Amino acid sequence: MKNKRRFSSDPKKNSYIGWMVLVACIGLSALFFRYSADEIQVEPFLYSTMLNHLDEGKIQSVQVYENQVYGTLKDGRRFETMIIPSAKLWDQMHEQKVVIKVVPQDNGIWGNYIFFVLLLGLMIWGLFYFKQNQGGGSGAMGKIFNVGKSRAKFFSPNTITVTFKDVAGVVEAKEELQDVIDFLKNPKKYERLGAKVPRGILLSGAPGNGKTMLAKAVAGEASCPFFSTSGSDFVEVFVGVGASRVRDLFLQARKHVPCIVFIDEIDAVGRHRGAGMGGGNDEREQTLNQLLSEMDGFSTEPGAVIVLAATNRPDVLDKALLRPGRFDKQIDVGYPDVKSRHQILEVHAKKAVVDKSVNLLKIAQGTPGFTGADLANLINHAAIFASKKEQDSIETKDFEEARDRLMLGSEKSSLFITDKDRLKTAYHESGHTLLNLLLLDTDPFHKVTIIPRGRTLGVSWSLPERDRISDSQTEMLSRIKVALGGYIVEKMIFNDLTSGASSDLEKANSIARAMVCQYGMSDMGPLVFDVRHDQSSIQYAEDTLIKIDSHISEIIKRCMDEAHILIEENRDKLELLATTLNEKETLIAEQVYDLLDIEPREMHSFKPDDDLDIRPDSIPEGESPDDILVEKEKNE
């Protein structure tokens, strides 16, 4: 087996190592001889013992260190003692012809340690220097020298494979970003009319909606260098490090112009200045000031570097950061609608084995409020469920099981529930379900179950027909009635109430309060009241608060009375539904419709290319949006 090479092929490095070894050997040798010379045994004397030896003329020499004496007897023995300096003592030693050496405090016993520390410091410095030259600053020692260097990751154009084809949905955001891409590809097209490329673009929106993916796609489409970092990478415990990293990042970026710098979670460094106290806040403010200077300062070059930033909290960012000239565009990356969810599911489904019978559009309709990340997670969970069953592909039932798991939590089939509590839960959920079926302005019913999930003992579940942009007063009143259904049935059937209705009551009261305080849907008229339960809320007169509470109570009471009448009129359906649910535990929409002999509600039939938006510029002269909707319904 061959020996591994111990030395570098670089003669300069080998020479440097040789010098380091030589210095170490000399230093260690000096220490050895220095300490070996002092290793003779020293005998501690009492002061009186030393005086006796002095009177007898046995002392040959002494070394005086302030109040301490190291001496040598004429027979070669060494001693040490503490003395009280006096002229009489020195005269007596002079008479006995004792050799006296006074050593200053500076060069006393600390001399050995100073020599050792200097030698150790020299060796450590040499090791640092060698590490810097050999490893380029890698490792723990290199990190000390590189603490002010940028941590951004660099991607060359040929390594970025993500394009807009890989980012489904977010059509409006892609259209906004397409202008920047076109500018990077054809700058003369815009410069001839005096247009300037945006210095910065801020992507804001909820987590999981594809902000980071969009930034990668922009770099891939523009075929330009890409620097990626996070706001938290700039801030450190050492003051000045963040600003140094910002300078280094833009210094590197300007060497690769035109390029894109992406800063994720910029709110970590870009918050309002003066919002906190302490050294950590000072460091963050210094970093922010440097970022402001680099983006649009005295020495910045226009159009050299485009900054893309992403945040979930645009409201906390400093105003100086958001002004034109720094972030010229602010793009909201919102929740995907039905069409976008369908496109996102299609992209992720290509990476999984999905059965041909699966209708992804229907799944998209049943996942309102899901982000792109949620949809990717949905497909992954469905694949896991299918794999557990050893299926050859992912089927519709796997998607539904995954959706229920993500939205409602996992089933707790092992939880012990008494027959009485089980029956109460069945009636409670049947009350919700019956009102959901009988009222017209509610979301279509999907499923009801009394199998415990998450923190609930049961759930009656409806899915919106389409993405809800706004709610009418009738729809909000219907949702209050459905929420009160379980409470009403418990009181009607058992003449008793359970704590299971607490979340339903909170929901009903929350909707009623919003109707009164935010939407002007009460007799108080078109007034808005900020009645949040925190210190930032506006303080109102007691009479005003009493009126608000009375109007909320009036809405709740009216909804409760109307819902009670509706349930009483259909009590036979309630009994049948509750009995069947108690027996089968779970009922889907088709089973409930057949059981109660109710016609399923006619739902809008979506197509992937449906355009449900009516824009002002698309309305012909002399027509209204309602006319266009009526015409669409006739055509359908």
C-alpha positions as CSV (number, residue, x, y, z in Angstrom):
1,M,0.0,0.0,0.0
2,K,1.5,3.4,-1.0
3,N,2.0,6.1,1.6
4,K,-0.1,9.2,1.2
5,R,1.7,12.4,0.3
6,R,2.3,14.5,3.4
7,F,3.6,17.6,1.7
8,S,2.3,20.0,-1.0
9,S,3.8,20.1,-4.4
10,D,4.1,23.8,-4.0
11,P,7.8,24.6,-2.9
12,K,6.7,27.9,-1.3
13,K,4.3,26.1,1.0
14,N,6.9,23.4,1.9
15,S,9.4,26.1,2.7
16,Y,6.9,27.9,4.9
17,I,6.2,24.6,6.8
18,G,9.9,24.1,7.2
19,W,10.4,27.5,8.8
20,M,7.4,26.9,11.1
21,V,8.9,23.6,12.3
22,L,12.3,25.3,12.9
23,V,10.8,28.1,14.9
24,A,8.8,25.6,17.0
25,C,11.9,23.5,17.7
26,I,14.0,26.5,18.8
27,G,11.2,27.8,21.0
28,L,10.6,24.4,22.6
29,S,14.4,23.9,23.2
30,A,14.6,27.4,24.8
31,L,11.8,26.5,27.1
32,F,13.3,23.2,27.9
33,F,16.7,24.6,28.9
34,R,15.1,27.6,30.7
35,Y,12.9,25.4,32.9
36,S,15.4,22.6,33.3
37,A,17.9,25.2,34.7
38,D,15.2,26.1,37.3
39,E,14.3,22.6,38.3
40,I,16.9,22.5,41.1
41,Q,15.0,21.9,44.4
42,V,14.3,25.1,46.3
43,E,13.8,24.8,50.1
44,P,11.4,27.2,51.8
45,F,12.9,29.0,54.8
46,L,11.4,30.9,57.6
47,Y,12.6,34.5,57.9
48,S,14.3,33.6,61.2
49,T,16.1,30.7,59.6
50,M,17.5,32.9,56.9
51,L,18.7,35.4,59.6
52,N,20.5,32.6,61.5
53,H,22.2,31.4,58.3
54,L,23.2,35.0,57.6
55,D,24.7,35.4,61.1
56,E,26.7,32.2,60.6
57,G,28.0,33.4,57.2
58,K,26.4,30.5,55.2
59,I,24.7,32.6,52.5
60,Q,26.5,33.1,49.3
61,S,24.0,35.1,47.1
62,V,20.4,36.3,47.0
63,Q,18.0,37.5,44.3
64,V,15.4,39.9,45.6
65,Y,11.9,40.2,44.0
66,E,10.2,42.9,46.1
67,N,9.4,41.1,49.4
68,Q,10.5,37.6,48.2
69,V,14.1,36.4,48.3
70,Y,15.6,33.4,46.4
71,G,19.0,32.6,47.8
72,T,21.9,30.1,47.5
73,L,23.9,28.8,50.4
74,K,27.7,28.2,50.3
75,D,27.0,24.4,50.3
76,G,25.0,24.8,47.0
77,R,21.5,24.4,48.5
78,R,18.8,26.9,47.3
79,F,16.2,28.5,49.5
80,E,13.3,31.0,49.3
81,T,11.6,33.1,51.9
82,M,9.6,36.3,52.5
83,I,11.4,39.3,54.0
84,I,10.7,42.7,55.5
85,P,13.0,45.0,53.6
86,S,15.1,47.2,55.9
87,A,18.5,49.0,55.8
88,K,19.8,47.0,58.7
89,L,19.3,43.7,56.7
90,W,21.1,45.0,53.6
91,D,24.0,46.3,55.8
92,Q,24.3,42.9,57.4
93,M,24.4,41.1,54.0
94,H,27.0,43.6,52.8
95,E,29.2,42.9,55.8
96,Q,28.9,39.1,55.2
97,K,29.9,39.8,51.5
98,V,26.6,38.3,50.2
99,V,26.1,38.9,46.5
100,I,22.8,40.8,46.2
101,K,20.8,41.0,42.9
102,V,17.6,43.0,42.8
103,V,15.3,41.9,40.0
104,P,12.6,44.4,38.8
105,Q,9.0,43.3,39.1
106,D,8.4,43.4,35.3
107,N,11.1,40.8,34.5
108,G,10.4,38.6,37.4
109,I,8.5,35.4,37.5
110,W,6.3,36.5,34.6
111,G,9.2,36.4,32.2
112,N,8.8,32.7,31.5
113,Y,5.1,33.0,30.8
114,I,5.6,36.1,28.5
115,F,8.1,34.2,26.5
116,F,5.8,31.2,26.2
117,V,2.8,33.3,25.2
118,L,4.8,35.1,22.5
119,L,6.0,31.9,21.1
120,L,2.5,30.4,21.1
121,G,1.1,33.5,19.5
122,L,3.7,33.3,16.7
123,M,2.8,29.7,16.0
124,I,-1.0,30.4,16.0
125,W,-0.5,33.3,13.6
126,G,1.6,31.1,11.3
127,L,-1.0,28.4,11.4
128,F,-3.7,31.0,10.5
129,Y,-1.6,32.3,7.6
130,F,-0.9,28.9,6.3
131,K,-4.6,27.9,6.5
132,Q,-5.6,31.0,4.5
133,N,-3.1,30.3,1.8
134,Q,-3.8,26.6,1.6
135,G,-7.5,26.3,2.1
136,G,-8.9,29.6,0.8
137,G,-10.4,30.3,4.2
138,S,-12.3,27.0,4.6
139,G,-12.8,25.6,8.1
140,A,-13.3,27.2,11.5
141,M,-10.2,29.4,11.2
142,G,-11.0,30.5,7.7
143,K,-14.5,31.5,8.9
144,I,-13.0,34.1,11.2
145,F,-11.3,35.8,8.3
146,N,-14.4,35.4,6.0
147,V,-17.0,36.5,8.5
148,G,-17.7,39.7,6.4
149,K,-17.9,37.8,3.1
150,S,-21.3,37.3,1.4
151,R,-23.0,33.9,1.9
152,A,-25.0,34.2,-1.3
153,K,-25.0,31.2,-3.6
154,F,-24.0,31.8,-7.2
155,F,-25.7,30.1,-10.2
156,S,-24.3,30.5,-13.7
157,P,-26.8,30.7,-16.6
158,N,-26.2,27.2,-17.8
159,T,-27.0,25.7,-14.4
160,I,-30.5,27.2,-14.0
161,T,-33.0,24.9,-15.6
162,V,-36.2,26.3,-14.1
163,T,-38.4,28.4,-16.5
164,F,-41.9,29.7,-16.5
165,K,-43.1,26.4,-17.9
166,D,-42.2,24.9,-14.5
167,V,-44.2,27.6,-12.7
168,A,-47.9,26.9,-13.1
169,G,-50.6,29.5,-12.2
170,V,-49.7,33.0,-11.1
171,V,-50.4,34.3,-14.6
172,E,-50.4,38.0,-13.6
173,A,-47.1,37.7,-11.8
174,K,-45.5,36.1,-14.8
175,E,-46.8,38.8,-17.1
176,E,-45.3,41.5,-14.8
177,L,-41.9,39.7,-14.7
178,Q,-41.9,39.1,-18.4
179,D,-41.2,42.8,-18.9
180,V,-38.0,42.5,-16.9
181,I,-36.9,39.4,-18.8
182,D,-37.5,41.1,-22.1
183,F,-35.5,44.2,-20.9
184,L,-32.5,42.0,-20.0
185,K,-32.6,40.3,-23.4
186,N,-33.3,43.4,-25.5
187,P,-32.2,46.5,-23.6
188,K,-31.9,48.7,-26.7
189,K,-35.6,48.2,-27.5
190,Y,-36.5,50.1,-24.3
191,E,-33.5,52.4,-23.9
192,R,-34.2,54.1,-27.3
193,L,-37.3,55.6,-25.7
194,G,-35.6,56.4,-22.4
195,A,-36.9,53.5,-20.4
196,K,-34.8,52.1,-17.5
197,V,-34.8,48.6,-16.2
198,P,-36.4,48.3,-12.7
199,R,-33.7,48.3,-10.0
200,G,-35.8,46.0,-7.7
201,I,-38.9,43.9,-7.8
202,L,-40.6,42.8,-4.5
203,L,-42.6,39.6,-4.6
204,S,-45.1,39.5,-1.7
205,G,-47.7,36.9,-0.7
206,A,-48.5,34.0,1.6
207,P,-46.0,31.2,2.1
208,G,-46.0,28.4,-0.5
209,N,-47.4,30.5,-3.4
210,G,-44.2,30.2,-5.5
211,K,-42.2,33.4,-4.9
212,T,-38.9,31.6,-4.8
213,M,-39.8,29.5,-7.8
214,L,-40.7,32.6,-9.8
215,A,-37.3,34.2,-9.0
216,K,-35.5,31.1,-10.3
217,A,-37.7,31.1,-13.4
218,V,-36.8,34.7,-14.1
219,A,-33.1,33.9,-14.0
220,G,-33.7,30.8,-16.2
221,E,-35.7,32.8,-18.8
222,A,-33.3,35.7,-18.9
223,S,-30.2,33.4,-19.1
224,C,-28.2,35.6,-16.8
225,P,-26.2,35.0,-13.6
226,F,-28.2,34.5,-10.4
227,F,-27.2,35.2,-6.8
228,S,-29.5,33.7,-4.1
229,T,-29.4,34.6,-0.4
230,S,-31.7,35.1,2.6
231,G,-32.3,38.2,4.7
232,S,-31.1,36.3,7.8
233,D,-27.7,35.6,6.2
234,F,-26.8,39.3,6.6
235,V,-27.5,39.8,10.3
236,E,-24.9,38.5,12.8
237,V,-24.1,39.2,16.4
238,F,-21.0,41.2,15.4
239,V,-21.7,44.8,14.5
240,G,-20.8,45.7,11.0
241,V,-20.7,42.2,9.6
242,G,-24.1,42.5,7.9
243,A,-23.1,45.7,6.1
244,S,-19.9,44.1,5.0
245,R,-21.8,41.1,3.5
246,V,-24.1,43.4,1.6
247,R,-21.1,45.3,0.1
248,D,-19.4,42.0,-0.8
249,L,-22.6,40.7,-2.4
250,F,-23.1,43.7,-4.7
251,L,-19.3,43.7,-5.4
252,Q,-19.6,40.2,-6.7
253,A,-22.8,40.9,-8.6
254,R,-21.3,43.9,-10.4
255,K,-18.6,41.6,-11.8
256,H,-21.3,39.5,-13.5
257,V,-23.7,42.2,-14.9
258,P,-26.3,42.0,-16.1
259,C,-27.4,39.7,-13.2
260,I,-30.2,39.1,-10.7
261,V,-29.7,39.1,-6.9
262,F,-32.5,37.3,-5.1
263,I,-33.0,38.0,-1.4
264,D,-35.6,35.7,0.2
265,E,-37.4,36.7,3.5
266,I,-36.1,40.3,3.1
267,D,-38.2,41.3,6.1
268,A,-35.4,39.8,8.3
269,V,-33.2,42.8,7.4
270,G,-35.6,45.3,5.9
271,R,-37.9,46.0,8.8
272,H,-38.8,49.6,9.9
273,R,-35.9,51.3,11.4
274,G,-36.2,52.3,15.0
275,A,-38.6,49.4,15.7
276,G,-36.5,47.9,18.4
277,M,-33.7,48.5,20.9
278,G,-30.3,47.0,21.6
279,G,-27.1,46.1,19.7
280,G,-28.9,43.5,17.5
281,N,-31.2,46.2,16.2
282,D,-28.3,48.6,15.5
283,E,-26.6,45.9,13.5
284,R,-29.8,45.3,11.5
285,E,-30.2,49.0,10.8
286,Q,-26.6,49.3,9.6
287,T,-27.2,46.4,7.3
288,L,-30.4,48.0,6.0
289,N,-28.7,51.3,5.4
290,Q,-26.0,49.6,3.4
291,L,-28.6,47.8,1.3
292,L,-30.4,51.1,0.6
293,S,-27.1,52.6,-0.5
294,E,-26.2,49.7,-2.7
295,M,-29.6,49.7,-4.4
296,D,-29.8,53.4,-5.1
297,G,-26.9,55.4,-3.6
298,F,-24.5,58.0,-4.8
299,S,-22.1,55.6,-6.5
300,T,-24.5,53.0,-7.9
301,E,-24.6,52.3,-11.6
302,P,-28.1,52.3,-13.2
303,G,-29.3,49.0,-14.6
304,A,-26.3,47.1,-13.4
305,V,-27.9,44.7,-10.9
306,I,-31.6,43.8,-10.6
307,V,-32.7,42.9,-7.1
308,L,-35.6,40.4,-6.6
309,A,-36.9,40.1,-3.1
310,A,-39.6,38.0,-1.5
311,T,-41.5,38.5,1.8
312,N,-44.6,37.3,3.6
313,R,-44.8,40.6,5.5
314,P,-44.6,43.6,3.1
315,D,-46.3,45.8,5.8
316,V,-43.3,45.7,8.1
317,L,-40.7,46.8,5.5
318,D,-39.1,50.2,5.7
319,K,-40.6,52.9,3.5
320,A,-37.2,53.9,2.2
321,L,-36.7,50.4,0.9
322,L,-40.1,50.4,-0.9
323,R,-39.8,53.7,-2.7
324,P,-39.4,53.8,-6.5
325,G,-35.7,53.7,-7.5
326,R,-35.2,50.8,-5.1
327,F,-38.2,48.5,-5.5
328,D,-39.9,49.9,-8.6
329,K,-42.4,47.0,-8.8
330,Q,-44.4,45.2,-6.1
331,I,-46.0,42.1,-7.3
332,D,-48.6,40.2,-5.2
333,V,-48.3,36.5,-5.5
334,G,-51.8,35.5,-4.2
335,Y,-53.5,32.2,-3.7
336,P,-54.1,30.2,-6.9
337,D,-57.7,30.1,-8.2
338,V,-59.4,27.0,-9.6
339,K,-57.7,27.3,-13.0
340,S,-54.3,27.9,-11.5
341,R,-54.7,25.0,-9.0
342,H,-55.6,22.7,-11.9
343,Q,-52.4,23.8,-13.8
344,I,-50.3,23.3,-10.7
345,L,-51.7,19.8,-10.1
346,E,-51.0,18.9,-13.7
347,V,-47.3,20.0,-13.3
348,H,-46.8,17.9,-10.1
349,A,-48.8,15.0,-11.4
350,K,-46.3,14.5,-14.2
351,K,-43.8,13.4,-11.6
352,A,-46.1,10.8,-10.1
353,V,-48.0,7.8,-11.4
354,V,-51.6,9.1,-11.5
355,D,-54.4,6.9,-12.8
356,K,-56.0,8.1,-16.0
357,S,-59.4,8.1,-14.3
358,V,-58.4,10.8,-11.9
359,N,-60.1,14.2,-12.7
360,L,-57.5,16.8,-11.6
361,L,-59.9,19.6,-12.3
362,K,-62.4,18.2,-9.8
363,I,-59.7,17.9,-7.2
364,A,-58.7,21.5,-7.9
365,Q,-62.3,22.6,-7.3
366,G,-62.3,20.7,-4.0
367,T,-59.1,22.4,-2.7
368,P,-60.0,26.0,-2.1
369,G,-57.3,28.0,-0.3
370,F,-54.6,25.5,-1.1
371,T,-51.2,27.1,-2.1
372,G,-48.8,25.5,-4.7
373,A,-46.9,23.9,-1.9
374,D,-50.1,22.5,-0.4
375,L,-51.0,21.0,-3.7
376,A,-47.6,19.4,-4.1
377,N,-48.0,18.0,-0.5
378,L,-51.4,16.7,-1.5
379,I,-50.0,14.7,-4.4
380,N,-47.2,13.4,-2.2
381,H,-49.7,12.3,0.6
382,A,-51.9,10.6,-2.1
383,A,-48.8,8.7,-3.4
384,I,-48.0,7.6,0.1
385,F,-51.5,6.3,0.7
386,A,-51.5,4.5,-2.6
387,S,-48.1,2.9,-1.9
388,K,-49.3,1.6,1.5
389,K,-52.1,-0.2,-0.3
390,E,-49.6,-1.5,-2.9
391,Q,-51.5,0.0,-5.8
392,D,-50.1,0.4,-9.3
393,S,-51.2,4.1,-9.5
394,I,-52.7,6.9,-7.5
395,E,-56.5,6.9,-7.6
396,T,-59.2,9.4,-6.8
397,K,-59.9,7.9,-3.4
398,D,-56.2,8.4,-2.5
399,F,-56.5,12.1,-3.4
400,E,-59.7,12.4,-1.3
401,E,-58.1,10.7,1.6
402,A,-55.1,12.9,1.4
403,R,-57.2,16.0,1.2
404,D,-59.3,15.0,4.3
405,R,-56.1,14.3,6.1
406,L,-54.6,17.7,5.3
407,M,-57.7,19.7,5.9
408,L,-59.3,17.9,8.9
409,G,-56.4,16.0,10.5
410,S,-55.9,12.2,10.9
411,E,-58.6,9.9,12.0
412,K,-58.6,8.8,15.6
413,S,-60.5,5.5,15.2
414,S,-58.9,4.1,18.4
415,L,-60.5,6.8,20.6
416,F,-63.1,5.3,22.9
417,I,-66.5,7.1,22.8
418,T,-69.6,6.0,24.7
419,D,-72.7,5.2,22.8
420,K,-74.5,8.2,24.3
421,D,-71.7,10.7,23.2
422,R,-71.6,9.0,19.8
423,L,-75.4,9.5,19.3
424,K,-75.2,13.1,20.4
425,T,-72.4,13.7,17.9
426,A,-74.4,12.1,15.1
427,Y,-77.4,14.4,15.8
428,H,-75.1,17.4,16.1
429,E,-73.5,16.8,12.8
430,S,-76.8,15.9,11.2
431,G,-78.1,19.4,12.2
432,H,-75.3,21.1,10.3
433,T,-75.8,18.8,7.3
434,L,-79.6,19.2,7.1
435,L,-79.4,23.0,7.1
436,N,-76.6,22.9,4.6
437,L,-78.8,20.9,2.2
438,L,-82.0,22.9,2.8
439,L,-80.6,26.4,2.5
440,L,-79.9,27.6,-1.0
441,D,-77.1,30.1,-0.4
442,T,-74.6,27.7,1.1
443,D,-71.6,25.8,-0.3
444,P,-72.4,22.3,-1.8
445,F,-72.4,19.5,0.8
446,H,-69.5,17.1,0.5
447,K,-69.3,14.7,3.5
448,V,-70.3,14.1,7.1
449,T,-68.6,11.8,9.6
450,I,-68.6,11.1,13.3
451,I,-65.1,9.6,13.2
452,P,-62.9,11.8,15.4
453,R,-60.4,13.8,13.4
454,G,-57.8,16.3,14.8
455,R,-59.5,18.1,17.7
456,T,-63.1,17.3,16.6
457,L,-65.4,14.4,17.4
458,G,-67.1,14.8,14.0
459,V,-67.5,17.1,11.1
460,S,-70.0,18.1,8.4
461,W,-68.0,19.3,5.4
462,S,-68.9,21.4,2.5
463,L,-66.8,22.5,-0.4
464,P,-67.2,25.9,-2.2
465,E,-68.4,25.7,-5.8
466,R,-65.9,28.3,-6.9
467,D,-63.3,30.6,-5.3
468,R,-65.1,33.1,-3.2
469,I,-64.2,36.7,-3.9
470,S,-66.9,38.4,-1.9
471,D,-69.9,37.3,0.2
472,S,-73.5,38.6,0.0
473,Q,-75.5,39.3,3.1
474,T,-77.8,36.3,2.4
475,E,-74.8,33.9,2.1
476,M,-73.4,35.1,5.4
477,L,-76.7,34.7,7.2
478,S,-77.0,31.1,5.7
479,R,-73.5,30.3,7.1
480,I,-74.6,31.5,10.5
481,K,-77.6,29.2,10.4
482,V,-75.5,26.2,9.4
483,A,-73.0,26.9,12.1
484,L,-75.9,27.0,14.7
485,G,-77.4,23.8,13.4
486,G,-75.7,21.5,15.9
487,Y,-76.4,23.7,18.9
488,I,-80.1,23.9,17.9
489,V,-80.5,20.1,17.5
490,E,-78.7,19.3,20.8
491,K,-81.2,21.5,22.6
492,M,-84.2,20.2,20.6
493,I,-83.5,16.5,20.9
494,F,-81.7,16.1,24.2
495,N,-82.8,19.3,26.0
496,D,-79.1,19.6,26.9
497,L,-76.0,21.2,25.5
498,T,-72.4,20.0,25.1
499,S,-69.1,21.9,24.8
500,G,-68.7,20.5,21.3
501,A,-70.7,23.5,20.0
502,S,-68.2,26.0,21.2
503,S,-66.3,26.4,17.9
504,D,-69.7,26.6,16.0
505,L,-70.8,29.5,18.3
506,E,-67.5,31.3,17.8
507,K,-67.8,31.0,14.1
508,A,-71.4,32.3,14.1
509,N,-70.6,35.2,16.4
510,S,-67.5,36.1,14.3
511,I,-69.6,36.3,11.1
512,A,-72.3,38.4,12.8
513,R,-69.7,40.7,14.3
514,A,-68.1,41.2,10.9
515,M,-71.5,42.0,9.4
516,V,-72.1,44.7,12.0
517,C,-68.6,46.2,12.4
518,Q,-67.1,45.8,9.0
519,Y,-69.6,45.4,6.2
520,G,-72.5,47.6,7.3
521,M,-75.0,44.7,7.1
522,S,-77.1,45.8,10.1
523,D,-79.6,48.6,11.1
524,M,-76.6,50.6,12.3
525,G,-76.0,51.5,8.7
526,P,-72.7,51.9,6.7
527,L,-70.4,52.4,9.7
528,V,-67.1,50.6,10.4
529,F,-66.1,49.9,14.0
530,D,-62.6,48.8,15.1
531,V,-63.5,46.6,18.1
532,R,-60.5,44.3,18.2
533,H,-59.6,43.1,21.7
534,D,-56.1,44.7,21.9
535,Q,-54.5,47.9,22.8
536,S,-54.4,49.2,19.2
537,S,-58.1,49.2,18.8
538,I,-60.1,52.4,18.9
539,Q,-61.9,53.2,22.2
540,Y,-65.7,53.7,21.8
541,A,-68.4,55.1,24.1
542,E,-70.2,52.5,26.2
543,D,-73.5,53.3,24.5
544,T,-71.9,52.5,21.1
545,L,-70.5,49.2,22.3
546,I,-73.9,48.2,23.8
547,K,-75.6,49.0,20.4
548,I,-73.0,46.9,18.6
549,D,-73.6,43.9,20.9
550,S,-77.4,44.3,20.6
551,H,-77.3,44.2,16.8
552,I,-75.0,41.1,16.9
553,S,-77.4,39.4,19.3
554,E,-80.3,40.3,17.1
555,I,-78.7,38.7,14.0
556,I,-77.8,35.6,16.0
557,K,-81.3,35.3,17.4
558,R,-83.0,35.8,14.0
559,C,-80.9,33.2,12.4
560,M,-81.4,30.8,15.3
561,D,-85.2,31.1,15.1
562,E,-85.4,30.6,11.3
563,A,-83.0,27.6,11.5
564,H,-85.1,26.1,14.3
565,I,-88.3,26.4,12.3
566,L,-86.6,24.8,9.2
567,I,-85.2,21.8,11.3
568,E,-88.6,21.3,13.0
569,E,-90.4,21.2,9.6
570,N,-87.9,18.5,8.5
571,R,-87.5,16.6,11.7
572,D,-88.2,13.2,10.0
573,K,-85.2,13.8,7.7
574,L,-83.1,14.8,10.8
575,E,-84.0,11.5,12.6
576,L,-83.3,9.4,9.5
577,L,-80.0,11.1,8.8
578,A,-78.8,10.9,12.5
579,T,-79.7,7.2,12.8
580,T,-78.0,6.3,9.6
581,L,-74.9,8.3,10.4
582,N,-74.7,6.7,13.9
583,E,-74.7,3.3,12.2
584,K,-72.4,4.0,9.2
585,E,-70.1,6.7,10.8
586,T,-69.4,8.4,7.4
587,L,-71.8,9.4,4.6
588,I,-70.8,11.1,1.4
589,A,-73.0,13.6,-0.6
590,E,-74.5,11.0,-2.9
591,Q,-75.5,8.8,-0.1
592,V,-77.2,11.6,1.8
593,Y,-79.1,12.9,-1.2
594,D,-80.4,9.4,-1.9
595,L,-81.2,8.8,1.8
596,L,-83.2,12.0,2.2
597,D,-84.6,12.0,-1.3
598,I,-83.3,15.5,-2.0
599,E,-82.3,16.6,-5.5
600,P,-78.5,17.4,-5.7
601,R,-77.8,21.0,-6.2
602,E,-76.9,22.0,-9.8
603,M,-73.3,23.0,-9.8
604,H,-71.4,25.2,-12.3
605,S,-69.4,23.0,-14.8
606,F,-65.9,24.3,-15.0
607,K,-63.6,24.0,-17.9
608,P,-59.9,24.5,-17.8
609,D,-60.1,27.4,-20.2
610,D,-63.1,29.1,-18.5
611,D,-62.6,32.9,-18.0
612,L,-65.0,34.0,-15.3
613,D,-63.5,37.5,-15.0
614,I,-65.5,40.4,-16.6
615,R,-63.2,43.4,-17.0
616,P,-64.5,46.9,-17.6
617,D,-62.6,47.2,-20.9
618,S,-64.3,44.1,-22.2
619,I,-67.9,45.3,-21.6
620,P,-69.5,46.6,-24.9
621,E,-71.0,50.1,-24.8
622,G,-74.6,50.1,-23.5
623,E,-74.3,46.8,-21.6
624,S,-73.8,46.0,-18.0
625,P,-71.8,43.1,-16.3
626,D,-75.2,41.5,-15.4
627,D,-76.2,41.4,-19.1
628,I,-73.0,39.6,-19.9
629,L,-73.5,37.0,-17.1
630,V,-77.0,36.3,-18.2
631,E,-75.8,35.8,-21.8
632,K,-73.1,33.4,-20.6
633,E,-75.7,31.4,-18.6
634,K,-77.9,31.1,-21.7
635,N,-75.0,29.9,-23.8
636,E,-74.1,27.3,-21.3
